[in-house]
Amino acid sequence: TEITSPAQADLMMKYVDVVQVGARNMQNFELLRCVGRLGKPVLLKRGLAATIEEWLMAAEYILSEGNDKVILCERGIRTFERYTRNTLDLTAVPVIKKLTHLPVIVDPSHATGIRDKVLPMARAAVAAGADGIMVEVHTEPERALSDGPQSLYPEQFEQLMRDLHVIAPVVGKQVDFDYLPKAKYFAASTPSDATLVVYAGVPGSFSYKAALQYFGESAPMENVATFRQVFESVATGKARWGIIPLENSLTGSIHTNYDLLMEYNLFIAGELTLRVVHSLIGYEGTNIEDIKIVYSHPQVFEQCAEFLSQHPEWDLVACKDTATAVTRVQERGDRSRAAIASAEAARLFGMTTIKEGIETHPQNFTRFVVITKEPLQNGPKDKSSIIFSVSDRPGALYEVLKVLAENQINMVKLESRPIHGKPWEYMFYADLEVDLDREDMKHIMKEISERTEFFRYIGSYRQGSRVVS
């Protein structure tokens, strides 16, 4: 809710979660200090004629009162252009990202003032790196008392969210529909002395990045050395949630983790698609010509095969994860050594990115899943995973797939893995676009179990971002 006067502070303190300072009050310094003292999150909109520096200086007034919960909002500035209400300055987003730690969102509704211009500018805002968007939606915009011409119809908003679901992973983000209920559930169900999330690797690894993106920076986390230790931590109750990679869009399935899913009696509670951008990392001043040894994970070497083929003289040394590779280089202090990891890992360990984006294909995504001891009960779910085996006879697998076809259930993944101790016999893992936990779907599981030698349901959850070209 927008505050326009310090006299409204007591009312805001009682009823409002987030206080907005509008564009016309961006340099109302008395008001800025007032909202700073409230201690509530503050959405600070950019002034109509404010420079980026003036905008940041306005934020300093709030911060100076001890309130670090400031969200910047780019909502367009006044220029000579008359085709839109204001000119949406999307260049401000990457500039702000460079200058400050504060999150920045974009308001394309007030910036353009035109309904059909809101959608493309919202998509562009997310692509530019905005942490969020703020749009107006109305079931009957023509009857709205204000801002009707810029308000989206609900079906337009639905289309926008589908588009952003695809765009967000490209810039290392996700559309998290369940963020608030998830955060409340985690807070209510986790004892203060328990680790909430466990991941394999060290801070700076892609698993660490996925855990941060899914659970948020405030979630208690612990790292372990191996994927098996992730499963063991969840199975024994040491951690409530684990996050593991299951497949990569370039190199395929991570077989170890499929085997562990079959071995441990755990459930999938969520998934996340993370874009993977690999960088060559070393000490400041390192030239590519100086490098003799490169460290990284074996799958990363595969994903960067084209770049590495240009340097056949390099020795490739495998590490358990990409962040460990960076620490190996850091510990040796030798410019003849480099690592392949994320640019975030380089910053975390004080190293330099020598060359960014060295993966062979830019559409390099890894699918992570969240595992837990009990199946997810609450919240919207539209995807399920099952494990099963069939007898060794013609048509056995077909009979299972026929159940899915007859019930109009789309199977988006089928993985086969050898059964340990039974040569040439296989266990199947399948992802289905359906919530098998629904009462009207229970007969599906019964029909499948009747046609299999082994059947296990391993959870229903909301689909993560499905990336399309």
C-alpha positions in Angstrom: 0.0 0.0 0.0 1.3 3.5 -0.9 2.2 5.9 1.9 1.9 9.6 1.1 2.5 11.2 4.5 4.3 10.4 7.7 0.9 10.9 9.4 -0.2 7.5 7.9 2.7 5.6 9.5 0.7 4.2 12.5 -2.0 2.9 10.2 0.6 1.3 7.9 2.4 -0.3 10.8 -0.8 -2.0 11.9 -2.2 -3.2 8.6 0.4 -3.3 5.8 3.0 -5.9 5.0 4.9 -3.8 2.3 5.0 0.0 2.2 5.2 1.6 -1.2 6.8 5.0 -1.8 5.4 6.4 -5.1 7.4 8.0 -7.9 6.2 11.5 -6.9 7.5 11.0 -3.3 10.9 9.5 -4.2 12.7 12.6 -2.9 10.3 13.3 0.0 13.1 12.8 2.5 11.0 13.2 5.6 8.7 10.4 4.3 11.7 8.2 3.4 13.2 8.5 6.9 9.7 7.7 8.3 9.3 4.4 6.4 12.9 3.6 7.3 11.9 3.7 10.9 8.9 1.5 10.4 11.2 -1.5 9.7 8.8 -3.0 7.1 9.8 -3.8 3.6 9.7 -0.7 1.4 9.0 -0.6 -2.4 10.7 2.5 -3.7 9.6 3.6 -7.1 11.9 5.6 -9.3 10.9 9.3 -9.7 9.5 10.5 -13.0 12.7 12.5 -13.8 15.2 10.8 -11.5 18.6 9.6 -12.5 19.7 6.2 -11.3 22.1 7.9 -8.9 19.3 10.0 -7.4 17.2 6.9 -7.0 19.9 5.1 -5.1 20.5 8.1 -2.9 16.8 8.2 -2.0 17.2 4.5 -1.0 20.0 5.5 1.3 17.6 7.6 3.4 15.6 4.5 4.2 18.7 2.4 4.8 20.2 5.0 7.1 17.3 4.4 9.5 18.4 0.8 9.9 15.9 -0.7 7.4 17.7 -2.8 4.8 14.4 -4.2 3.4 14.3 -2.0 0.3 13.0 -3.1 -3.1 13.7 -0.8 -6.0 11.0 -0.5 -8.7 11.6 0.9 -12.2 8.3 2.3 -13.5 9.3 4.5 -16.4 10.6 8.0 -16.7 9.4 11.1 -18.5 11.0 11.7 -21.9 9.9 13.5 -25.1 8.3 10.3 -26.3 4.4 10.5 -26.5 3.4 7.0 -27.8 3.5 5.6 -24.3 2.7 7.2 -20.9 6.4 7.0 -19.9 9.6 5.5 -21.2 10.4 2.2 -19.5 14.2 2.3 -18.8 15.2 -1.4 -18.8 18.8 -0.4 -19.0 18.5 0.5 -15.4 18.0 -3.1 -14.4 21.5 -4.4 -15.2 23.0 -1.1 -14.1 21.3 -1.3 -10.7 22.4 -5.0 -10.4 26.0 -3.8 -10.8 25.8 -0.9 -8.4 23.8 -2.3 -5.5 22.8 -5.5 -3.7 19.2 -4.3 -3.5 16.5 -6.2 -5.5 14.9 -4.4 -8.4 11.5 -5.1 -9.9 9.8 -3.6 -13.0 6.3 -2.1 -13.3 5.4 -2.2 -17.1 1.8 -1.2 -16.4 2.5 2.3 -15.2 5.4 2.7 -17.6 3.5 2.1 -20.8 -0.1 2.8 -19.8 -1.2 0.6 -22.7 -2.5 -3.0 -22.2 -1.0 -4.6 -25.2 2.4 -3.1 -24.5 2.6 -4.5 -20.9 3.1 -8.1 -22.0 6.3 -7.6 -24.2 7.8 -5.2 -21.7 7.2 -7.6 -18.8 8.9 -10.4 -20.8 11.8 -8.0 -21.6 12.1 -7.0 -17.9 12.6 -10.6 -16.8 15.1 -11.2 -19.6 17.0 -8.1 -18.5 17.4 -9.6 -15.0 14.6 -8.1 -13.0 13.9 -9.8 -9.7 10.2 -9.5 -10.3 7.5 -7.7 -12.2 4.5 -5.7 -10.9 1.4 -5.7 -13.3 -2.2 -4.7 -12.9 -5.0 -7.2 -13.6 -8.7 -6.6 -13.7 -11.6 -8.8 -14.7 -13.4 -5.8 -16.3 -10.8 -3.2 -17.1 -13.3 -1.0 -19.0 -15.2 -0.6 -15.7 -12.2 0.1 -13.5 -12.2 3.4 -11.7 -8.5 4.0 -12.5 -5.8 2.5 -14.8 -8.2 0.4 -16.8 -6.4 0.9 -20.2 -3.2 -0.6 -18.7 -4.8 -3.5 -16.8 -4.5 -7.0 -18.2 -7.4 -9.4 -18.5 -6.9 -12.5 -16.3 -6.3 -14.7 -19.4 -3.6 -12.3 -20.5 -1.9 -12.5 -17.2 -2.1 -16.3 -17.4 -0.4 -16.2 -20.7 2.3 -13.9 -19.4 3.1 -16.3 -16.5 3.4 -19.2 -19.0 5.9 -17.1 -21.0 7.9 -16.1 -17.9 8.0 -19.7 -16.8 10.1 -20.3 -19.9 12.1 -17.1 -19.9 13.1 -17.2 -16.2 15.5 -20.2 -16.3 17.5 -18.5 -19.1 18.5 -15.8 -16.6 19.0 -18.2 -13.7 15.6 -17.6 -12.1 12.3 -19.4 -11.8 8.6 -18.5 -11.4 7.8 -19.9 -8.0 4.0 -20.1 -7.7 4.2 -21.7 -4.3 6.7 -19.4 -2.6 4.5 -18.1 0.2 2.8 -21.3 1.2 6.1 -23.1 0.8 7.9 -20.6 3.1 5.1 -20.8 5.7 5.2 -24.6 5.6 9.0 -24.8 6.0 8.9 -22.4 8.9 6.1 -24.2 10.7 7.4 -27.8 10.1 11.1 -27.3 10.8 12.5 -27.4 14.3 15.0 -24.6 15.0 17.8 -27.1 15.7 17.3 -29.1 12.5 19.0 -28.7 9.1 16.3 -27.8 6.6 18.1 -28.6 3.3 21.1 -30.7 2.4 23.0 -30.7 -0.9 26.1 -32.4 -2.4 29.2 -30.3 -3.0 30.4 -27.0 -1.6 29.1 -23.5 -1.6 29.3 -22.2 -5.2 28.4 -25.5 -6.8 25.3 -25.7 -9.1 23.6 -27.8 -6.4 24.1 -25.0 -4.0 22.8 -22.5 -6.5 19.7 -24.7 -7.0 19.1 -25.0 -3.3 19.3 -21.2 -2.9 16.9 -20.7 -5.8 14.3 -23.2 -4.5 14.4 -22.6 -0.8 15.7 -19.1 -0.4 18.8 -17.7 1.3 17.3 -17.8 4.8 16.9 -21.6 4.8 19.3 -23.5 7.0 21.5 -25.6 4.7 24.3 -28.1 5.0 26.6 -29.5 2.4 27.8 -33.1 2.2 30.4 -34.8 0.0 28.2 -37.2 -2.0 24.7 -37.7 -3.4 24.4 -40.8 -1.3 25.0 -38.7 1.8 22.1 -36.4 0.7 19.8 -39.4 0.6 21.1 -40.8 3.9 20.7 -37.4 5.6 17.0 -37.2 4.6 16.3 -40.9 5.3 17.7 -40.7 8.8 16.0 -37.4 9.6 19.1 -35.3 9.8 17.7 -33.1 7.1 14.1 -32.6 6.1 14.8 -31.9 2.4 17.5 -32.8 0.0 18.1 -31.4 -3.5 19.8 -33.5 -6.2 20.3 -33.2 -10.0 18.6 -35.8 -12.1 19.3 -34.9 -15.7 21.0 -32.5 -18.0 19.6 -31.3 -21.3 22.9 -32.1 -23.1 24.5 -35.1 -21.4 21.3 -36.8 -20.2 20.4 -38.6 -17.0 22.6 -38.7 -13.9 22.3 -42.4 -13.4 23.7 -42.5 -9.9 20.8 -40.5 -8.6 18.2 -42.6 -10.4 19.7 -45.6 -8.7 19.6 -43.9 -5.3 15.9 -43.0 -5.8 15.2 -46.7 -6.3 17.3 -47.7 -3.3 15.9 -45.3 -0.7 12.3 -45.1 0.3 12.0 -41.3 -0.2 9.6 -39.0 -2.1 10.0 -36.2 -4.7 8.3 -33.0 -3.4 9.3 -30.5 -6.1 11.6 -29.8 -9.0 13.6 -26.9 -10.5 15.2 -26.3 -13.9 18.4 -24.4 -13.7 20.3 -22.9 -16.6 23.9 -24.0 -16.6 26.5 -21.5 -17.9 30.1 -22.6 -17.6 33.1 -20.3 -17.3 36.8 -20.8 -17.4 38.1 -19.6 -14.1 41.6 -18.8 -12.8 43.7 -16.2 -11.1 43.6 -12.5 -12.1 46.0 -11.9 -15.0 45.9 -15.5 -16.2 45.9 -15.8 -20.0 44.5 -18.8 -21.8 48.0 -19.4 -23.3 49.3 -20.0 -19.7 46.9 -22.8 -18.8 48.1 -26.4 -18.7 45.7 -28.1 -16.3 41.9 -27.7 -16.0 39.8 -29.0 -13.2 36.0 -29.7 -13.3 33.3 -32.4 -13.0 33.4 -35.1 -15.8 30.0 -34.1 -17.1 31.1 -30.5 -17.4 34.0 -31.6 -19.6 31.4 -33.3 -21.8 29.2 -30.1 -21.9 32.2 -28.0 -22.9 33.7 -30.5 -25.4 33.8 -28.1 -28.4 35.7 -25.4 -26.4 38.1 -28.0 -24.9 38.8 -29.5 -28.4 40.5 -26.2 -29.2 43.0 -26.9 -26.5 44.1 -30.5 -26.8 47.3 -29.8 -24.9 45.4 -29.2 -21.6 45.3 -32.0 -19.0 41.7 -32.4 -17.7 41.4 -33.4 -14.0 38.1 -34.6 -12.7 36.6 -33.3 -9.4 33.5 -34.2 -7.5 31.8 -30.8 -8.3 32.6 -27.5 -10.0 33.1 -25.5 -6.8 35.7 -28.0 -5.6 37.5 -27.5 -8.9 37.7 -23.8 -8.2 39.1 -24.4 -4.7 41.8 -26.7 -6.2 43.0 -23.8 -8.4 42.7 -21.3 -5.5 44.8 -23.5 -3.1 47.7 -24.0 -5.6 48.1 -20.3 -6.6 49.4 -21.3 -10.0 48.4 -19.5 -13.2 49.0 -22.7 -15.2 45.8 -24.1 -13.6 42.2 -23.2 -14.3 38.7 -24.6 -13.5 35.4 -24.8 -15.3 32.5 -23.7 -13.1 29.9 -20.9 -12.7 30.8 -17.2 -12.6 29.1 -17.2 -9.2 31.7 -19.7 -7.9 34.5 -17.4 -9.2 33.1 -14.5 -7.3 32.5 -16.6 -4.1 36.2 -17.7 -4.0 37.7 -14.5 -5.2 38.8 -15.8 -8.6 38.6 -14.3 -12.1 36.4 -15.4 -15.0 38.8 -15.8 -17.9 36.1 -16.7 -20.4 32.3 -17.0 -19.9 29.8 -19.2 -21.7 32.1 -21.9 -22.9 29.4 -24.7 -22.9 28.9 -26.2 -26.4 25.2 -25.4 -26.5 23.6 -22.4 -24.9 20.4 -24.4 -24.1 22.2 -26.2 -21.2 19.7 -26.9 -18.4 19.8 -29.2 -15.4 16.7 -30.6 -13.7 16.9 -30.8 -9.9 14.4 -32.5 -7.7 13.7 -32.0 -4.0 13.5 -35.2 -1.9 11.8 -35.7 1.4 10.8 -38.5 3.8 7.0 -38.1 3.4 4.9 -37.4 0.3 3.8 -33.8 -0.2 0.3 -33.4 1.1 -0.7 -29.8 0.5 -0.5 -27.4 -2.4 -1.2 -27.7 -6.2 0.4 -30.8 -7.8 0.4 -31.6 -11.5 3.2 -34.1 -11.9 4.0 -37.6 -10.4 6.8 -40.0 -10.5 6.7 -43.8 -10.2 9.2 -46.7 -10.2 8.2 -50.2 -11.5 9.5 -53.4 -13.0 7.7 -55.8 -15.4 8.1 -59.5 -16.1 10.4 -60.6 -18.9 7.8 -61.3 -21.6 6.5 -59.7 -24.8 4.2 -56.8 -24.2 4.8 -56.4 -20.5 5.9 -52.8 -20.7 3.2 -52.0 -23.3 0.5 -53.1 -20.9 1.7 -50.4 -18.4 1.9 -47.7 -21.0 -1.5 -48.7 -22.3 -3.0 -47.8 -18.9 -1.6 -44.3 -19.3 -2.8 -43.9 -22.8 -6.3 -45.1 -22.0 -6.5 -42.5 -19.2 -5.1 -39.7 -21.3 -2.0 -39.3 -19.1 1.1 -37.9 -20.7 4.4 -39.5 -19.8 7.3 -37.0 -20.1 10.1 -39.2 -18.9 10.9 -43.0 -19.0 14.3 -44.1 -17.7 15.5 -47.7 -17.5 18.1 -48.9 -15.0 19.7 -52.3 -14.4 18.5 -54.1 -11.3 21.6 -54.9 -9.2 22.1 -58.6 -8.8 19.8 -59.5 -11.7 21.7 -59.3 -15.0 19.6 -58.1 -17.9 16.6 -57.2 -15.8 15.6 -53.5 -15.5 13.7 -51.1 -13.3 11.8 -48.3 -14.9 11.4 -44.7 -13.7 8.6 -42.6 -15.1 7.4 -39.0 -14.8 3.7 -38.4 -15.5 1.8 -35.2 -16.1 -0.9 -36.0 -13.5 -1.4 -35.8 -9.7 -1.7 -39.5 -8.8 -2.4 -38.5 -5.2 -5.9 -37.3 -6.2 -8.7 -39.6 -5.1 -10.0 -40.0 -8.7 -6.5 -41.2 -9.8 -6.0 -43.9 -7.2 -7.4 -46.5 -9.7 -4.5 -45.7 -12.0 -1.9 -46.8 -9.5 -4.0 -49.9 -8.8 -4.1 -50.8 -12.5 -0.4 -50.2 -13.0 0.5 -52.2 -9.9 -1.6 -55.2 -11.1 0.5 -55.2 -14.4 3.9 -55.0 -12.8 6.2 -57.2 -10.7 7.3 -54.2 -8.5 5.6 -50.8 -8.2 6.4 -47.8 -6.0 4.8 -44.3 -6.0 7.5 -41.7 -5.2 5.5 -38.5 -5.0 3.3 -35.8 -6.7 4.5 -32.2 -7.0 4.2 -29.1 -9.1 6.1 -29.1 -12.3 9.2 -27.0 -12.6 10.0 -24.8 -15.5 9.6 -26.7 -18.8 12.1 -25.1 -21.2 11.3 -25.0 -24.8 13.3 -23.6 -27.7 
